């Protein structure tokens, strides 16, 4: 009878260890999936960061171009006023 109980307990322990083994295998699989997803997200984050940096560089370039354009417009306005004054000196009396 003690031998039968021992065999029964050994069988129960074997089933419990099999359940634990399956649970550990499932956990390892999930951890692996999480690691893959994390790597993928990291790659996506790096791509987003690179694009944001590119947009920032383009914005700075556009700001510099706009400043140059503004300076050119002011210079042209000054030249136009000067030309108007010169032309007004040569107006003929009607």
Backbone bond lengths (Angstrom), bond angles and torsions (degrees), N, CA, C in turn:
res aa  C-N    CA-C-N  psi(-1)  N-CA   C-N-CA  omega(-1)  CA-C   N-CA-C  phi
1 X - - - 1.445 - - 1.533 109.82 -
2 X 1.316 119.17 -41.85 1.470 121.38 178.41 1.529 110.49 -65.14
3 X 1.308 115.75 -36.29 1.455 119.21 178.10 1.519 109.72 -64.96
4 X 1.320 117.40 -42.28 1.466 121.80 179.21 1.520 110.37 -62.97
5 X 1.341 117.11 -40.72 1.472 120.12 177.28 1.522 110.01 -65.32
6 X 1.324 116.03 -41.00 1.466 119.88 178.84 1.521 111.24 -62.38
7 X 1.337 116.44 -42.73 1.469 120.43 177.83 1.520 110.05 -63.89
8 X 1.333 116.80 -42.61 1.464 121.27 179.40 1.530 110.28 -61.91
9 X 1.330 117.09 -45.22 1.469 120.72 179.42 1.532 110.57 -65.88
10 X 1.326 116.81 -37.74 1.463 119.57 177.86 1.526 110.31 -64.65
11 X 1.330 116.59 -39.74 1.468 120.18 177.34 1.527 111.06 -64.20
12 X 1.337 116.25 -42.72 1.474 120.32 177.71 1.526 110.29 -62.49
13 X 1.325 116.32 -42.75 1.465 120.17 179.39 1.526 109.98 -63.67
14 X 1.340 116.37 -40.17 1.470 120.53 178.01 1.520 111.35 -61.99
15 X 1.341 116.91 -43.43 1.470 120.29 178.31 1.531 110.54 -65.12
16 X 1.326 116.13 -40.59 1.473 119.83 179.36 1.533 110.02 -63.65
17 X 1.331 116.65 -42.24 1.461 119.97 178.41 1.532 111.08 -65.76
18 X 1.317 117.38 -36.59 1.468 120.81 176.42 1.528 110.32 -64.42
19 X 1.332 116.40 -42.13 1.472 120.18 177.24 1.528 110.98 -62.37
20 X 1.326 115.55 -43.46 1.470 120.61 178.80 1.521 109.61 -61.90
21 X 1.329 116.41 -43.43 1.461 121.35 -179.29 1.531 110.63 -61.30
22 X 1.344 117.56 -43.53 1.469 121.17 177.51 1.536 110.71 -63.59
23 X 1.324 115.68 -41.84 1.470 119.30 -179.90 1.528 110.96 -63.80
24 X 1.325 116.19 -42.03 1.464 120.25 178.90 1.530 109.62 -64.68
25 X 1.331 117.44 -42.01 1.461 121.16 178.75 1.532 110.25 -62.13
26 X 1.332 117.14 -42.04 1.466 120.85 176.77 1.532 110.84 -62.22
27 X 1.326 115.82 -43.91 1.473 120.27 -179.79 1.525 110.33 -63.18
28 X 1.326 117.10 -42.58 1.467 120.54 178.51 1.527 110.03 -62.40
29 X 1.335 116.67 -41.75 1.469 120.28 177.30 1.514 112.01 -60.66
30 X 1.317 115.87 -43.19 1.477 119.67 179.42 1.524 111.14 -66.88
31 X 1.312 116.44 -40.69 1.472 119.99 178.10 1.523 109.79 -62.12
32 X 1.332 116.39 -40.75 1.462 120.51 177.59 1.532 110.56 -61.71
33 X 1.335 117.05 -43.86 1.465 120.78 178.00 1.526 111.24 -62.18
34 X 1.329 116.30 -40.49 1.470 120.56 178.48 1.524 110.00 -63.71
35 X 1.333 116.14 -42.15 1.467 120.03 179.40 1.525 110.74 -62.10
36 X 1.339 116.61 -43.43 1.468 119.76 178.58 1.522 111.43 -63.46
37 X 1.326 115.83 -43.38 1.466 119.68 179.08 1.526 110.83 -63.76
38 X 1.327 116.33 -38.82 1.467 120.41 179.24 1.520 110.74 -64.44
39 X 1.343 116.23 -42.58 1.470 119.41 177.92 1.524 110.17 -62.04
40 X 1.329 115.60 -42.01 1.459 119.66 -179.96 1.527 110.65 -63.29
41 X 1.325 115.82 -44.92 1.477 119.53 179.47 1.527 110.76 -64.60
42 X 1.330 116.21 -37.99 1.468 119.50 178.59 1.521 109.69 -62.04
43 X 1.334 115.88 -44.16 1.464 119.42 177.91 1.513 111.46 -61.51
44 X 1.317 116.94 -42.01 1.460 120.85 178.70 1.521 110.50 -65.15
45 X 1.323 116.83 -40.16 1.466 120.50 179.01 1.528 110.52 -63.90
46 X 1.319 116.44 -39.88 1.463 119.76 178.49 1.524 110.39 -64.65
47 X 1.331 116.94 -39.66 1.462 120.14 177.63 1.527 111.22 -64.66
48 X 1.323 116.19 -42.01 1.469 120.14 178.73 1.525 110.09 -63.44
49 X 1.323 116.39 -43.17 1.466 120.38 178.77 1.525 110.74 -59.94
50 X 1.322 116.60 -44.19 1.465 120.43 179.32 1.524 110.91 -62.01
51 X 1.335 117.17 -41.29 1.459 120.45 179.65 1.532 111.60 -67.42
52 X 1.320 116.87 -39.46 1.468 120.24 178.18 1.527 109.82 -64.31
53 X 1.325 117.08 -41.04 1.471 120.21 177.32 1.529 110.41 -62.98
54 X 1.328 116.58 -39.29 1.470 120.52 178.58 1.528 110.03 -64.72
55 X 1.329 116.49 -42.98 1.465 120.22 178.79 1.529 110.06 -62.70
56 X 1.324 116.81 -41.17 1.470 120.35 178.97 1.530 110.61 -62.52
57 X 1.333 116.54 -41.47 1.463 119.95 178.66 1.526 110.81 -64.61
58 X 1.332 116.66 -41.44 1.466 120.11 177.92 1.527 111.22 -64.49
59 X 1.327 116.27 -39.78 1.467 120.04 178.96 1.527 110.32 -62.99
60 X 1.332 116.27 -41.56 1.469 119.93 178.64 1.525 110.32 -65.00
61 X 1.324 116.39 -41.21 1.464 120.89 178.06 1.530 110.41 -62.48
62 X 1.327 116.31 -43.62 1.467 120.62 178.22 1.522 111.66 -63.86
63 X 1.339 116.35 -38.75 1.465 119.92 178.60 1.527 110.24 -62.88
64 X 1.335 116.60 -42.97 1.463 120.43 179.50 1.529 110.67 -64.95
65 X 1.333 116.89 -41.54 1.468 120.51 178.71 1.531 110.51 -64.54
66 X 1.330 116.89 -40.26 1.458 120.41 178.85 1.526 110.91 -64.31
67 X 1.311 117.10 -38.89 1.461 120.84 178.38 1.529 110.25 -64.62
68 X 1.325 117.11 -42.99 1.468 120.72 178.02 1.526 110.63 -63.38
69 X 1.327 116.61 -41.51 1.460 120.97 178.95 1.524 110.55 -63.37
70 X 1.320 116.41 -41.63 1.464 120.61 178.82 1.533 110.87 -62.00
71 X 1.321 116.32 -42.81 1.468 120.17 178.25 1.529 110.82 -63.86
72 X 1.337 116.81 -40.16 1.464 120.53 179.22 1.525 110.55 -65.30
73 X 1.333 117.63 -40.52 1.466 121.31 178.81 1.526 109.87 -63.03
74 X 1.326 117.83 -42.83 1.468 120.63 179.10 1.529 110.51 -63.41
75 X 1.323 116.27 -40.90 1.467 119.92 178.86 1.524 110.41 -64.64
76 X 1.327 117.99 -41.61 1.458 121.02 178.56 1.530 111.46 -64.74
77 X 1.347 116.20 -40.05 1.468 119.22 177.37 1.529 110.80 -61.56
78 X 1.328 116.33 -41.72 1.472 120.02 178.93 1.524 110.18 -63.89
79 X 1.335 117.21 -41.62 1.463 120.44 178.99 1.531 110.87 -66.95
80 X 1.314 116.70 -37.79 1.461 120.13 178.51 1.530 110.85 -64.12
81 X 1.317 117.32 -41.13 1.474 120.61 178.10 1.521 110.25 -64.93
82 X 1.318 116.05 -41.11 1.464 120.81 179.30 1.520 109.95 -63.83
83 X 1.341 116.73 -43.42 1.460 120.94 179.16 1.525 110.55 -63.79
84 X 1.313 116.66 -39.58 1.465 120.75 178.57 1.526 110.31 -61.40
85 X 1.331 116.63 -41.52 1.471 120.25 179.34 1.530 110.78 -65.55
86 X 1.330 116.49 -40.33 1.470 119.91 179.53 1.532 110.01 -65.58
87 X 1.331 116.48 -44.53 1.469 120.36 -179.58 1.527 110.42 -64.23
88 X 1.320 118.23 -38.32 1.461 121.05 179.82 1.517 112.38 -62.47
89 X 1.326 118.80 -26.37 1.473 121.35 177.88 1.518 111.70 -69.39
90 X 1.318 115.60 -26.80 1.471 119.16 -175.43 1.532 112.70 -101.27
91 X 1.294 117.40 13.62 1.469 119.09 179.20 1.532 108.24 -68.35
92 X 1.274 114.36 137.85 1.476 119.85 179.12 1.524 109.22 -90.61
93 X 1.252 113.75 144.73 1.451 118.72 177.55 1.522 109.03 -70.56
94 X 1.320 115.67 137.50 1.459 119.45 -179.29 1.491 111.71 -83.25
